[in-house]
Amino acid sequence: MQFEEIEQTNEYMETHYYKKTNYSDSSDLVNVNSFWVDYAEYLVSGKQKQGSPFLSANFVRNSE
């Protein structure tokens, strides 16, 4: 087995929020509403690991 040297790689990450202290001033953030609460509860419950789909009666509120 023969190995080949590869070029150096770079790692990139999101830095938009770096050293930002007041997030309420940003108009780019998604507002908290009943849909996102349902989604957070779904993630915390671990149902996605069991293969259960995420369903929310508040789906129409996801972009409010």
PDB file of N, CA, C and O in Angstrom, chain B, residues numbered from 101:
ATOM      1  N   MET B 101       0.850  -1.177   0.000  1.00  0.00           N
ATOM      2  CA  MET B 101       0.000   0.000   0.000  1.00  0.00           C
ATOM      3  C   MET B 101       0.892   1.235   0.000  1.00  0.00           C
ATOM      4  O   MET B 101       1.854   1.323   0.762  1.00  0.00           O
ATOM      5  N   GLN B 102       0.566   2.157  -0.842  1.00  0.00           N
ATOM      6  CA  GLN B 102       1.373   3.353  -0.978  1.00  0.00           C
ATOM      7  C   GLN B 102       0.534   4.575  -0.593  1.00  0.00           C
ATOM      8  O   GLN B 102      -0.643   4.661  -0.943  1.00  0.00           O
ATOM      9  N   PHE B 103       1.137   5.501   0.116  1.00  0.00           N
ATOM     10  CA  PHE B 103       0.430   6.700   0.556  1.00  0.00           C
ATOM     11  C   PHE B 103       0.876   7.900  -0.270  1.00  0.00           C
ATOM     12  O   PHE B 103       2.021   7.984  -0.715  1.00  0.00           O
ATOM     13  N   GLU B 104      -0.045   8.811  -0.459  1.00  0.00           N
ATOM     14  CA  GLU B 104       0.247  10.004  -1.237  1.00  0.00           C
ATOM     15  C   GLU B 104       0.105  11.224  -0.333  1.00  0.00           C
ATOM     16  O   GLU B 104      -0.887  11.357   0.384  1.00  0.00           O
ATOM     17  N   GLU B 105       1.086  12.104  -0.365  1.00  0.00           N
ATOM     18  CA  GLU B 105       1.011  13.335   0.412  1.00  0.00           C
ATOM     19  C   GLU B 105      -0.110  14.214  -0.139  1.00  0.00           C
ATOM     20  O   GLU B 105      -0.273  14.341  -1.352  1.00  0.00           O
ATOM     21  N   ILE B 106      -0.872  14.810   0.756  1.00  0.00           N
ATOM     22  CA  ILE B 106      -1.934  15.712   0.311  1.00  0.00           C
ATOM     23  C   ILE B 106      -1.588  17.138   0.717  1.00  0.00           C
ATOM     24  O   ILE B 106      -0.780  17.367   1.617  1.00  0.00           O
ATOM     25  N   GLU B 107      -2.215  18.087   0.037  1.00  0.00           N
ATOM     26  CA  GLU B 107      -1.972  19.494   0.348  1.00  0.00           C
ATOM     27  C   GLU B 107      -2.617  19.850   1.688  1.00  0.00           C
ATOM     28  O   GLU B 107      -3.529  19.170   2.158  1.00  0.00           O
ATOM     29  N   GLN B 108      -2.127  20.914   2.279  1.00  0.00           N
ATOM     30  CA  GLN B 108      -2.691  21.381   3.533  1.00  0.00           C
ATOM     31  C   GLN B 108      -4.139  21.812   3.290  1.00  0.00           C
ATOM     32  O   GLN B 108      -4.453  22.419   2.266  1.00  0.00           O
ATOM     33  N   THR B 109      -5.017  21.488   4.246  1.00  0.00           N
ATOM     34  CA  THR B 109      -6.422  21.855   4.124  1.00  0.00           C
ATOM     35  C   THR B 109      -6.749  22.985   5.088  1.00  0.00           C
ATOM     36  O   THR B 109      -5.987  23.268   6.012  1.00  0.00           O
ATOM     37  N   ASN B 110      -7.885  23.624   4.866  1.00  0.00           N
ATOM     38  CA  ASN B 110      -8.340  24.710   5.724  1.00  0.00           C
ATOM     39  C   ASN B 110      -9.667  24.337   6.366  1.00  0.00           C
ATOM     40  O   ASN B 110     -10.444  23.558   5.813  1.00  0.00           O
ATOM     41  N   GLU B 111      -9.912  24.897   7.527  1.00  0.00           N
ATOM     42  CA  GLU B 111     -11.187  24.684   8.204  1.00  0.00           C
ATOM     43  C   GLU B 111     -11.874  26.037   8.323  1.00  0.00           C
ATOM     44  O   GLU B 111     -11.269  27.010   8.774  1.00  0.00           O
ATOM     45  N   TYR B 112     -13.133  26.099   7.919  1.00  0.00           N
ATOM     46  CA  TYR B 112     -13.897  27.335   7.974  1.00  0.00           C
ATOM     47  C   TYR B 112     -15.070  27.153   8.923  1.00  0.00           C
ATOM     48  O   TYR B 112     -15.592  26.049   9.074  1.00  0.00           O
ATOM     49  N   MET B 113     -15.480  28.236   9.556  1.00  0.00           N
ATOM     50  CA  MET B 113     -16.639  28.176  10.439  1.00  0.00           C
ATOM     51  C   MET B 113     -17.357  29.519  10.451  1.00  0.00           C
ATOM     52  O   MET B 113     -16.801  30.542  10.053  1.00  0.00           O
ATOM     53  N   GLU B 114     -18.590  29.494  10.910  1.00  0.00           N
ATOM     54  CA  GLU B 114     -19.408  30.700  10.985  1.00  0.00           C
ATOM     55  C   GLU B 114     -18.847  31.626  12.060  1.00  0.00           C
ATOM     56  O   GLU B 114     -18.616  31.196  13.190  1.00  0.00           O
ATOM     57  N   THR B 115     -18.629  32.880  11.719  1.00  0.00           N
ATOM     58  CA  THR B 115     -18.130  33.838  12.706  1.00  0.00           C
ATOM     59  C   THR B 115     -19.025  35.070  12.797  1.00  0.00           C
ATOM     60  O   THR B 115     -18.624  36.091  13.357  1.00  0.00           O
ATOM     61  N   HIS B 116     -20.225  34.979  12.252  1.00  0.00           N
ATOM     62  CA  HIS B 116     -21.134  36.123  12.247  1.00  0.00           C
ATOM     63  C   HIS B 116     -21.451  36.614  13.664  1.00  0.00           C
ATOM     64  O   HIS B 116     -21.595  37.816  13.891  1.00  0.00           O
ATOM     65  N   TYR B 117     -21.558  35.684  14.611  1.00  0.00           N
ATOM     66  CA  TYR B 117     -21.944  36.056  15.975  1.00  0.00           C
ATOM     67  C   TYR B 117     -20.741  36.260  16.895  1.00  0.00           C
ATOM     68  O   TYR B 117     -20.927  36.473  18.094  1.00  0.00           O
ATOM     69  N   TYR B 118     -19.552  36.204  16.387  1.00  0.00           N
ATOM     70  CA  TYR B 118     -18.355  36.315  17.207  1.00  0.00           C
ATOM     71  C   TYR B 118     -18.310  37.656  17.923  1.00  0.00           C
ATOM     72  O   TYR B 118     -18.417  38.710  17.296  1.00  0.00           O
ATOM     73  N   LYS B 119     -18.154  37.609  19.226  1.00  0.00           N
ATOM     74  CA  LYS B 119     -18.060  38.787  20.097  1.00  0.00           C
ATOM     75  C   LYS B 119     -19.273  39.712  20.006  1.00  0.00           C
ATOM     76  O   LYS B 119     -19.163  40.905  20.291  1.00  0.00           O
ATOM     77  N   LYS B 120     -20.406  39.182  19.619  1.00  0.00           N
ATOM     78  CA  LYS B 120     -21.630  39.976  19.576  1.00  0.00           C
ATOM     79  C   LYS B 120     -22.313  39.823  20.931  1.00  0.00           C
ATOM     80  O   LYS B 120     -22.548  38.704  21.384  1.00  0.00           O
ATOM     81  N   THR B 121     -22.628  40.931  21.571  1.00  0.00           N
ATOM     82  CA  THR B 121     -23.183  40.855  22.916  1.00  0.00           C
ATOM     83  C   THR B 121     -24.688  41.040  22.973  1.00  0.00           C
ATOM     84  O   THR B 121     -25.319  40.556  23.912  1.00  0.00           O
ATOM     85  N   ASN B 122     -25.292  41.727  21.997  1.00  0.00           N
ATOM     86  CA  ASN B 122     -26.720  41.970  22.053  1.00  0.00           C
ATOM     87  C   ASN B 122     -27.375  41.413  20.789  1.00  0.00           C
ATOM     88  O   ASN B 122     -27.381  42.062  19.742  1.00  0.00           O
ATOM     89  N   TYR B 123     -27.917  40.220  20.899  1.00  0.00           N
ATOM     90  CA  TYR B 123     -28.513  39.561  19.740  1.00  0.00           C
ATOM     91  C   TYR B 123     -29.875  40.139  19.383  1.00  0.00           C
ATOM     92  O   TYR B 123     -30.339  39.947  18.259  1.00  0.00           O
ATOM     93  N   SER B 124     -30.521  40.832  20.293  1.00  0.00           N
ATOM     94  CA  SER B 124     -31.857  41.366  20.014  1.00  0.00           C
ATOM     95  C   SER B 124     -31.818  42.498  18.993  1.00  0.00           C
ATOM     96  O   SER B 124     -32.861  42.856  18.445  1.00  0.00           O
ATOM     97  N   ASP B 125     -30.654  43.067  18.724  1.00  0.00           N
ATOM     98  CA  ASP B 125     -30.541  44.143  17.746  1.00  0.00           C
ATOM     99  C   ASP B 125     -30.478  43.638  16.307  1.00  0.00           C
ATOM    100  O   ASP B 125     -30.584  44.425  15.366  1.00  0.00           O
ATOM    101  N   SER B 126     -30.308  42.343  16.136  1.00  0.00           N
ATOM    102  CA  SER B 126     -30.141  41.794  14.795  1.00  0.00           C
ATOM    103  C   SER B 126     -31.493  41.463  14.172  1.00  0.00           C
ATOM    104  O   SER B 126     -32.285  40.725  14.759  1.00  0.00           O
ATOM    105  N   SER B 127     -31.755  42.000  13.002  1.00  0.00           N
ATOM    106  CA  SER B 127     -33.008  41.710  12.300  1.00  0.00           C
ATOM    107  C   SER B 127     -32.920  40.394  11.540  1.00  0.00           C
ATOM    108  O   SER B 127     -33.922  39.935  10.991  1.00  0.00           O
ATOM    109  N   ASP B 128     -31.741  39.779  11.497  1.00  0.00           N
ATOM    110  CA  ASP B 128     -31.555  38.532  10.759  1.00  0.00           C
ATOM    111  C   ASP B 128     -31.960  37.294  11.548  1.00  0.00           C
ATOM    112  O   ASP B 128     -32.079  36.213  10.971  1.00  0.00           O
ATOM    113  N   LEU B 129     -32.174  37.428  12.840  1.00  0.00           N
ATOM    114  CA  LEU B 129     -32.483  36.269  13.664  1.00  0.00           C
ATOM    115  C   LEU B 129     -33.936  35.850  13.492  1.00  0.00           C
ATOM    116  O   LEU B 129     -34.806  36.685  13.242  1.00  0.00           O
ATOM    117  N   VAL B 130     -34.191  34.563  13.627  1.00  0.00           N
ATOM    118  CA  VAL B 130     -35.550  34.024  13.532  1.00  0.00           C
ATOM    119  C   VAL B 130     -36.241  34.237  14.877  1.00  0.00           C
ATOM    120  O   VAL B 130     -35.670  33.956  15.931  1.00  0.00           O
ATOM    121  N   ASN B 131     -37.459  34.729  14.830  1.00  0.00           N
ATOM    122  CA  ASN B 131     -38.217  34.943  16.062  1.00  0.00           C
ATOM    123  C   ASN B 131     -38.656  33.614  16.657  1.00  0.00           C
ATOM    124  O   ASN B 131     -38.946  32.661  15.933  1.00  0.00           O
ATOM    125  N   VAL B 132     -38.703  33.561  17.981  1.00  0.00           N
ATOM    126  CA  VAL B 132     -39.195  32.377  18.668  1.00  0.00           C
ATOM    127  C   VAL B 132     -40.715  32.389  18.561  1.00  0.00           C
ATOM    128  O   VAL B 132     -41.362  33.400  18.832  1.00  0.00           O
ATOM    129  N   ASN B 133     -41.270  31.254  18.165  1.00  0.00           N
ATOM    130  CA  ASN B 133     -42.719  31.122  18.118  1.00  0.00           C
ATOM    131  C   ASN B 133     -43.077  29.672  18.414  1.00  0.00           C
ATOM    132  O   ASN B 133     -42.194  28.858  18.687  1.00  0.00           O
ATOM    133  N   SER B 134     -44.355  29.346  18.364  1.00  0.00           N
ATOM    134  CA  SER B 134     -44.814  28.014  18.768  1.00  0.00           C
ATOM    135  C   SER B 134     -44.229  26.894  17.901  1.00  0.00           C
ATOM    136  O   SER B 134     -44.018  25.788  18.398  1.00  0.00           O
ATOM    137  N   PHE B 135     -43.964  27.156  16.623  1.00  0.00           N
ATOM    138  CA  PHE B 135     -43.352  26.130  15.764  1.00  0.00           C
ATOM    139  C   PHE B 135     -41.960  25.767  16.268  1.00  0.00           C
ATOM    140  O   PHE B 135     -41.634  24.586  16.385  1.00  0.00           O
ATOM    141  N   TRP B 136     -41.137  26.767  16.566  1.00  0.00           N
ATOM    142  CA  TRP B 136     -39.763  26.501  17.000  1.00  0.00           C
ATOM    143  C   TRP B 136     -39.734  25.887  18.394  1.00  0.00           C
ATOM    144  O   TRP B 136     -38.817  25.131  18.716  1.00  0.00           O
ATOM    145  N   VAL B 137     -40.715  26.198  19.215  1.00  0.00           N
ATOM    146  CA  VAL B 137     -40.825  25.536  20.520  1.00  0.00           C
ATOM    147  C   VAL B 137     -41.112  24.048  20.311  1.00  0.00           C
ATOM    148  O   VAL B 137     -40.506  23.198  20.964  1.00  0.00           O
ATOM    149  N   ASP B 138     -42.040  23.737  19.395  1.00  0.00           N
ATOM    150  CA  ASP B 138     -42.337  22.331  19.073  1.00  0.00           C
ATOM    151  C   ASP B 138     -41.090  21.613  18.566  1.00  0.00           C
ATOM    152  O   ASP B 138     -40.824  20.475  18.953  1.00  0.00           O
ATOM    153  N   TYR B 139     -40.329  22.277  17.704  1.00  0.00           N
ATOM    154  CA  TYR B 139     -39.121  21.658  17.151  1.00  0.00           C
ATOM    155  C   TYR B 139     -38.070  21.413  18.236  1.00  0.00           C
ATOM    156  O   TYR B 139     -37.425  20.364  18.255  1.00  0.00           O
ATOM    157  N   ALA B 140     -37.903  22.372  19.129  1.00  0.00           N
ATOM    158  CA  ALA B 140     -36.938  22.202  20.227  1.00  0.00           C
ATOM    159  C   ALA B 140     -37.350  21.037  21.124  1.00  0.00           C
ATOM    160  O   ALA B 140     -36.505  20.250  21.551  1.00  0.00           O
ATOM    161  N   GLU B 141     -38.642  20.928  21.408  1.00  0.00           N
ATOM    162  CA  GLU B 141     -39.127  19.817  22.237  1.00  0.00           C
ATOM    163  C   GLU B 141     -38.897  18.476  21.537  1.00  0.00           C
ATOM    164  O   GLU B 141     -38.571  17.483  22.188  1.00  0.00           O
ATOM    165  N   TYR B 142     -39.066  18.447  20.218  1.00  0.00           N
ATOM    166  CA  TYR B 142     -38.813  17.240  19.438  1.00  0.00           C
ATOM    167  C   TYR B 142     -37.343  16.827  19.540  1.00  0.00           C
ATOM    168  O   TYR B 142     -37.042  15.649  19.732  1.00  0.00           O
ATOM    169  N   LEU B 143     -36.436  17.784  19.412  1.00  0.00           N
ATOM    170  CA  LEU B 143     -35.011  17.473  19.500  1.00  0.00           C
ATOM    171  C   LEU B 143     -34.615  17.000  20.898  1.00  0.00           C
ATOM    172  O   LEU B 143     -33.847  16.050  21.048  1.00  0.00           O
ATOM    173  N   VAL B 144     -35.142  17.669  21.908  1.00  0.00           N
ATOM    174  CA  VAL B 144     -34.808  17.312  23.287  1.00  0.00           C
ATOM    175  C   VAL B 144     -35.354  15.929  23.647  1.00  0.00           C
ATOM    176  O   VAL B 144     -34.728  15.189  24.406  1.00  0.00           O
ATOM    177  N   SER B 145     -36.514  15.584  23.104  1.00  0.00           N
ATOM    178  CA  SER B 145     -37.137  14.300  23.420  1.00  0.00           C
ATOM    179  C   SER B 145     -36.367  13.108  22.849  1.00  0.00           C
ATOM    180  O   SER B 145     -36.521  11.987  23.332  1.00  0.00           O
ATOM    181  N   GLY B 146     -35.544  13.341  21.829  1.00  0.00           N
ATOM    182  CA  GLY B 146     -34.776  12.262  21.217  1.00  0.00           C
ATOM    183  C   GLY B 146     -35.564  11.461  20.193  1.00  0.00           C
ATOM    184  O   GLY B 146     -35.100  10.412  19.747  1.00  0.00           O
ATOM    185  N   LYS B 147     -36.735  11.929  19.813  1.00  0.00           N
ATOM    186  CA  LYS B 147     -37.572  11.186  18.867  1.00  0.00           C
ATOM    187  C   LYS B 147     -36.927  11.058  17.486  1.00  0.00           C
ATOM    188  O   LYS B 147     -37.188  10.091  16.771  1.00  0.00           O
ATOM    189  N   GLN B 148     -36.079  12.033  17.100  1.00  0.00           N
ATOM    190  CA  GLN B 148     -35.427  11.938  15.792  1.00  0.00           C
ATOM    191  C   GLN B 148     -34.477  10.752  15.754  1.00  0.00           C
ATOM    192  O   GLN B 148     -34.267  10.165  14.693  1.00  0.00           O
ATOM    193  N   LYS B 149     -33.903  10.394  16.887  1.00  0.00           N
ATOM    194  CA  LYS B 149     -33.001   9.249  16.941  1.00  0.00           C
ATOM    195  C   LYS B 149     -33.761   7.937  16.822  1.00  0.00           C
ATOM    196  O   LYS B 149     -33.198   6.915  16.431  1.00  0.00           O
ATOM    197  N   GLN B 150     -35.046   7.976  17.163  1.00  0.00           N
ATOM    198  CA  GLN B 150     -35.889   6.786  17.067  1.00  0.00           C
ATOM    199  C   GLN B 150     -36.516   6.663  15.681  1.00  0.00           C
ATOM    200  O   GLN B 150     -37.219   5.692  15.401  1.00  0.00           O
ATOM    201  N   GLY B 151     -36.268   7.633  14.825  1.00  0.00           N
ATOM    202  CA  GLY B 151     -36.806   7.604  13.475  1.00  0.00           C
ATOM    203  C   GLY B 151     -38.178   8.226  13.336  1.00  0.00           C
ATOM    204  O   GLY B 151     -38.790   8.138  12.272  1.00  0.00           O
ATOM    205  N   SER B 152     -38.671   8.853  14.387  1.00  0.00           N
ATOM    206  CA  SER B 152     -39.980   9.504  14.315  1.00  0.00           C
ATOM    207  C   SER B 152     -39.873  10.807  13.540  1.00  0.00           C
ATOM    208  O   SER B 152     -38.943  11.582  13.766  1.00  0.00           O
ATOM    209  N   PRO B 153     -40.807  11.063  12.630  1.00  0.00           N
ATOM    210  CA  PRO B 153     -40.766  12.320  11.886  1.00  0.00           C
ATOM    211  C   PRO B 153     -41.178  13.496  12.766  1.00  0.00           C
ATOM    212  O   PRO B 153     -41.902  13.324  13.747  1.00  0.00           O
ATOM    213  N   PHE B 154     -40.719  14.673  12.413  1.00  0.00           N
ATOM    214  CA  PHE B 154     -41.134  15.877  13.131  1.00  0.00           C
ATOM    215  C   PHE B 154     -42.413  16.408  12.495  1.00  0.00           C
ATOM    216  O   PHE B 154     -42.445  16.717  11.304  1.00  0.00           O
ATOM    217  N   LEU B 155     -43.448  16.509  13.287  1.00  0.00           N
ATOM    218  CA  LEU B 155     -44.726  17.058  12.846  1.00  0.00           C
ATOM    219  C   LEU B 155     -45.155  18.117  13.845  1.00  0.00           C
ATOM    220  O   LEU B 155     -45.020  17.929  15.054  1.00  0.00           O
ATOM    221  N   SER B 156     -45.669  19.224  13.345  1.00  0.00           N
ATOM    222  CA  SER B 156     -46.127  20.294  14.217  1.00  0.00           C
ATOM    223  C   SER B 156     -47.409  20.894  13.662  1.00  0.00           C
ATOM    224  O   SER B 156     -47.494  21.210  12.475  1.00  0.00           O
ATOM    225  N   ALA B 157     -48.398  21.048  14.521  1.00  0.00           N
ATOM    226  CA  ALA B 157     -49.641  21.719  14.129  1.00  0.00           C
ATOM    227  C   ALA B 157     -49.388  23.199  13.887  1.00  0.00           C
ATOM    228  O   ALA B 157     -50.225  23.881  13.295  1.00  0.00           O
ATOM    229  N   ASN B 158     -48.251  23.701  14.337  1.00  0.00           N
ATOM    230  CA  ASN B 158     -47.894  25.115  14.198  1.00  0.00           C
ATOM    231  C   ASN B 158     -46.988  25.375  13.004  1.00  0.00           C
ATOM    232  O   ASN B 158     -46.281  26.383  12.974  1.00  0.00           O
ATOM    233  N   PHE B 159     -47.000  24.481  12.020  1.00  0.00           N
ATOM    234  CA  PHE B 159     -46.123  24.599  10.862  1.00  0.00           C
ATOM    235  C   PHE B 159     -46.282  25.940  10.135  1.00  0.00           C
ATOM    236  O   PHE B 159     -45.302  26.501   9.646  1.00  0.00           O
ATOM    237  N   VAL B 160     -47.496  26.444  10.065  1.00  0.00           N
ATOM    238  CA  VAL B 160     -47.744  27.699   9.333  1.00  0.00           C
ATOM    239  C   VAL B 160     -47.092  28.889  10.023  1.00  0.00           C
ATOM    240  O   VAL B 160     -46.998  29.958   9.420  1.00  0.00           O
ATOM    241  N   ARG B 161     -46.644  28.746  11.248  1.00  0.00           N
ATOM    242  CA  ARG B 161     -46.025  29.833  11.998  1.00  0.00           C
ATOM    243  C   ARG B 161     -44.498  29.822  11.904  1.00  0.00           C
ATOM    244  O   ARG B 161     -43.852  30.635  12.565  1.00  0.00           O
ATOM    245  N   ASN B 162     -43.905  28.943  11.119  1.00  0.00           N
ATOM    246  CA  ASN B 162     -42.444  28.784  11.133  1.00  0.00           C
ATOM    247  C   ASN B 162     -41.671  29.997  10.677  1.00  0.00           C
ATOM    248  O   ASN B 162     -40.490  30.111  11.003  1.00  0.00           O
ATOM    249  N   SER B 163     -42.270  30.901   9.947  1.00  0.00           N
ATOM    250  CA  SER B 163     -41.512  32.075   9.459  1.00  0.00           C
ATOM    251  C   SER B 163     -42.051  33.398   9.990  1.00  0.00           C
ATOM    252  O   SER B 163     -41.730  34.456   9.449  1.00  0.00           O
ATOM    253  N   GLU B 164     -42.850  33.353  11.022  1.00  0.00           N
ATOM    254  CA  GLU B 164     -43.389  34.600  11.585  1.00  0.00           C
ATOM    255  C   GLU B 164     -42.310  35.374  12.299  1.00  0.00           C
ATOM    256  O   GLU B 164     -42.575  36.449  12.836  1.00  0.00           O
TER     257      GLU B 164
END
